[in-house]
């Protein structure tokens, strides 16, 4: 029981580290691509922030619709 808890904690920590590194990789890659097309840094930053804040809601809506909770997906869309 105690070993399972330690393994769970280690996996959560590993997932958190990978999440941070993945986010850094995504931001660096998106920024370098946008800079090659001479897009201003303010547009790059705003786009990355807007995508980052919208993705969790999109994933919840898609997962809800797939699992058969269409009312939750619609609620997320219409903000009721």
N, C-alpha and C positions, 0 to 999 in steps of 0.2 A: 504494500500500500504506500509506504513512504518512498520507495524507488519510483513508483508510478507518478507521484506528485513531483519529485525532482525532475523526472523526464518531461513532464508537462510544463514545468516552469522553464526549463531549458529550451523547449520547443517554442514557447511564447517569446522568450528573449531572442531566439534565432529569427523568428518571424518578424519581430519588430526591427531588428537590425537589417534584415533583407528588405523590409518595406522602406526604410529610410534610404538605403543604398539604391533601390529601384527608383525612388522618387528623384534622387539626385541625378541618376542616369537619364531619366526622362526629361528633366528640366534642362540638363546640359545638352542633350541631343536636340531637343526642340529649339533651344536658343541658338545653337550653332547652325542649324538648318535655316532658321529665320534670318540670321545675320548674313548668310550667303546670298539671300534674296534682298538684302538691304532694307529689311523691315525695322522700323524704329524700336528701340528697347522698351518703350512704354507700351507699345502694342503687344510685344512679345510677353511682357509681364502680365498684362491684363488678360491676355488669352490663356496663359497657363493657369492663372488664378481662377478664371471662370470655368475652365474645364475641370480643374481640381475640385471645385465646390459642387459642380453639377454631376460628376461621375457617381458618387455614392447614391444620390437619389435615382439616377438612371438604373443602376444595378438593382436597387431595392424594387423599383417598379417592374423591371424585367423579371426578376426572380419571383415576385408576387404573382405576376400574370402567368408565368409558367406553372407555378404551384397551384393555380386555380383561385387565387385571391384577387380577382379582377377589381373588386371594389377598392382594395388598398392601392392598386396601381393607378386607378382613376383618381383617388383621393390625393395621391402624391402629385398628380398632374394638375389638378384643379385647385389645390390648396384649401380643401374644406376642413 
